[in-house]
Amino acid sequence: MVEIKNQLILKTNKVDVFIKREDLIHPFVSGNKYRKLKYNLLKAKEDGYSVLLTFGGAFSNHIAAVAFAGKENNFKTIGVIRGDELREKIEDNPTLKFAQENGMQFEFISRAQYSDKQSPEFEEELRRRFGNFYLIPEGGTNELAVKGCEEILTADDAQFDYICCAVGTGGTISGIINSALPHQKVLGFPALKGDFLKKEIRKFASNENWELIADYHFGGYGKVNLELIEFINNFYQDNNVPLDPVYTGKLVFGVADLIEKNYFPDKSKILIIHTGGLQGIQGMNTVLENKQLPKININV
């Protein structure tokens, strides 16, 4: 694991903005995926498991990370994938192809089946089919994942007034909320529509020093438009920091917009957490090309 540093990306008379480069932790298990898997892998080894089973969609950062981390730590991996039509499209999907090349076995199921994946009956059927496995939830969020994410903030981050991060399943922000100092406010920028995340976060975080900013999902999970693509490309040119279109691009766009709208008090010090997720850019560019939109021009 490399030393993670905070990079200054904006200094004005009103605010200072830094970004914590968690995306540089590991070339394939980067950012919050490294944090979430750290203690889960230790627990799986401690309990004698040899197989990891988890869930994800077509361009899931989590699926890619589990596949590589499993191979690196001598686990067999199984990915239950949302969308049975993807069975014939592995070679055309950079994420699934990467996971398969790193040894992951796939179980493709329909979206209707996938919505039932948390039921005891569904898990029982998986265990009948695949035997004894260590179950990692979709997105990796559980108590051990939150424990790992509590290590994102360090003593050097005490100077910041605001900690900003993207939100998917709620595990990363929960860990950050738990480790943030009393004077700090944690702002979460959901990548999904809906208000259900507050309930999920409160399962793992008891502090009240946080808020969700739900105005920057760009229409929902995985949705992008020309404005967002141009922002990501311009940000990369200006700062040499790559952003992904699903999570961190929307996060940084949101923070920049709030600064323009004078959301933050004068002299605020803001820290943005870069949670990785860059492996999904290649797949997104295929989608953008099909929609005749510009590509995300980032070297990763």
Solvent accessible surface area in square Angstrom, and as a share of the most:
residue,aa,sasa,rsa
1,M,136,0.61
2,V,77,0.45
3,E,139,0.62
4,I,32,0.16
5,K,137,0.58
6,N,42,0.21
7,Q,58,0.26
8,L,82,0.41
9,I,30,0.15
10,L,69,0.34
11,K,139,0.59
12,T,60,0.35
13,N,140,0.72
14,K,97,0.41
15,V,5,0.03
16,D,23,0.12
17,V,3,0.01
18,F,44,0.18
19,I,0,0.00
20,K,6,0.03
21,R,27,0.10
22,E,1,0.00
23,D,11,0.06
24,L,95,0.47
25,I,6,0.03
26,H,29,0.13
27,P,111,0.70
28,F,99,0.41
29,V,6,0.03
30,S,19,0.12
31,G,0,0.00
32,N,21,0.11
33,K,23,0.10
34,Y,55,0.21
35,R,13,0.05
36,K,7,0.03
37,L,4,0.02
38,K,71,0.30
39,Y,38,0.14
40,N,0,0.00
41,L,19,0.09
42,L,101,0.50
43,K,78,0.33
44,A,0,0.00
45,K,104,0.44
46,E,135,0.61
47,D,70,0.36
48,G,65,0.62
49,Y,61,0.23
50,S,73,0.47
51,V,19,0.11
52,L,0,0.00
53,L,0,0.00
54,T,0,0.00
55,F,10,0.04
56,G,1,0.01
57,G,6,0.06
58,A,24,0.18
59,F,79,0.33
60,S,15,0.10
61,N,22,0.11
62,H,6,0.03
63,I,0,0.00
64,A,3,0.02
65,A,2,0.01
66,V,0,0.00
67,A,0,0.00
68,F,39,0.16
69,A,4,0.03
70,G,0,0.00
71,K,117,0.50
72,E,100,0.45
73,N,39,0.20
74,N,139,0.71
75,F,15,0.06
76,K,107,0.45
77,T,3,0.02
78,I,2,0.01
79,G,0,0.00
80,V,0,0.00
81,I,0,0.00
82,R,70,0.26
83,G,0,0.00
84,D,61,0.32
85,E,75,0.34
86,L,17,0.09
87,R,119,0.44
88,E,145,0.65
89,K,98,0.42
90,I,25,0.13
91,E,119,0.53
92,D,114,0.59
93,N,8,0.04
94,P,29,0.18
95,T,1,0.01
96,L,0,0.00
97,K,75,0.32
98,F,51,0.21
99,A,0,0.00
100,Q,79,0.35
101,E,113,0.51
102,N,16,0.08
103,G,54,0.52
104,M,6,0.03
105,Q,75,0.34
106,F,28,0.12
107,E,29,0.13
108,F,17,0.07
109,I,10,0.05
110,S,30,0.20
111,R,135,0.49
112,A,80,0.62
113,Q,93,0.41
114,Y,9,0.03
115,S,96,0.62
116,D,77,0.40
117,K,33,0.14
118,Q,166,0.74
119,S,23,0.15
120,P,103,0.65
121,E,122,0.55
122,F,28,0.12
123,E,55,0.25
124,E,98,0.44
125,E,73,0.33
126,L,7,0.03
127,R,79,0.29
128,R,160,0.58
129,R,136,0.50
130,F,36,0.15
131,G,36,0.35
132,N,111,0.57
133,F,0,0.00
134,Y,24,0.09
135,L,56,0.28
136,I,0,0.00
137,P,42,0.26
138,E,56,0.25
139,G,10,0.10
140,G,1,0.01
141,T,17,0.10
142,N,33,0.17
143,E,134,0.60
144,L,50,0.25
145,A,0,0.00
146,V,6,0.04
147,K,96,0.41
148,G,0,0.00
149,C,0,0.00
150,E,61,0.27
151,E,62,0.28
152,I,2,0.01
153,L,20,0.10
154,T,74,0.43
155,A,94,0.73
156,D,109,0.56
157,D,2,0.01
158,A,38,0.30
159,Q,93,0.41
160,F,1,0.00
161,D,49,0.26
162,Y,30,0.11
163,I,0,0.00
164,C,0,0.00
165,C,0,0.00
166,A,6,0.05
167,V,3,0.01
168,G,17,0.16
169,T,50,0.29
170,G,3,0.03
171,G,0,0.00
172,T,6,0.04
173,I,1,0.01
174,S,0,0.00
175,G,0,0.00
176,I,0,0.00
177,I,0,0.00
178,N,49,0.25
179,S,38,0.24
180,A,13,0.10
181,L,73,0.36
182,P,132,0.83
183,H,102,0.46
184,Q,6,0.03
185,K,72,0.30
186,V,0,0.00
187,L,0,0.00
188,G,0,0.00
189,F,5,0.02
190,P,6,0.04
191,A,2,0.01
192,L,50,0.25
193,K,118,0.50
194,G,52,0.50
195,D,102,0.53
196,F,106,0.44
197,L,2,0.01
198,K,74,0.31
199,K,148,0.63
200,E,56,0.25
201,I,0,0.00
202,R,130,0.47
203,K,129,0.55
204,F,53,0.22
205,A,4,0.03
206,S,101,0.65
207,N,61,0.32
208,E,131,0.59
209,N,32,0.16
210,W,25,0.09
211,E,62,0.28
212,L,24,0.12
213,I,13,0.07
214,A,53,0.41
215,D,116,0.60
216,Y,15,0.06
217,H,37,0.17
218,F,42,0.18
219,G,36,0.35
220,G,6,0.06
221,Y,102,0.39
222,G,25,0.24
223,K,112,0.47
224,V,27,0.16
225,N,64,0.33
226,L,78,0.39
227,E,98,0.44
228,L,0,0.00
229,I,0,0.00
230,E,85,0.38
231,F,44,0.18
232,I,0,0.00
233,N,19,0.10
234,N,81,0.42
235,F,20,0.08
236,Y,39,0.15
237,Q,147,0.65
238,D,115,0.59
239,N,30,0.15
240,N,107,0.55
241,V,0,0.00
242,P,13,0.08
243,L,0,0.00
244,D,2,0.01
245,P,1,0.01
246,V,25,0.14
247,Y,45,0.17
248,T,1,0.00
249,G,0,0.00
250,K,4,0.02
251,L,1,0.01
252,V,5,0.03
253,F,31,0.13
254,G,0,0.00
255,V,2,0.01
256,A,35,0.27
257,D,30,0.16
258,L,15,0.07
259,I,33,0.17
260,E,143,0.64
261,K,133,0.57
262,N,99,0.51
263,Y,77,0.29
264,F,10,0.04
265,P,79,0.50
266,D,91,0.47
267,K,159,0.67
268,S,6,0.04
269,K,72,0.30
270,I,0,0.00
271,L,0,0.00
272,I,2,0.01
273,I,0,0.00
274,H,0,0.00
275,T,8,0.05
276,G,2,0.02
277,G,9,0.09
278,L,26,0.13
279,Q,65,0.29
280,G,12,0.12
281,I,5,0.02
282,Q,121,0.54
283,G,1,0.01
284,M,18,0.08
285,N,23,0.12
286,T,64,0.37
287,V,47,0.27
288,L,0,0.00
289,E,101,0.45
290,N,119,0.61
291,K,127,0.54
292,Q,170,0.76
293,L,50,0.25
294,P,65,0.41
295,K,91,0.39
296,I,4,0.02
297,N,104,0.53
298,I,20,0.10
299,N,130,0.67
300,V,113,0.65
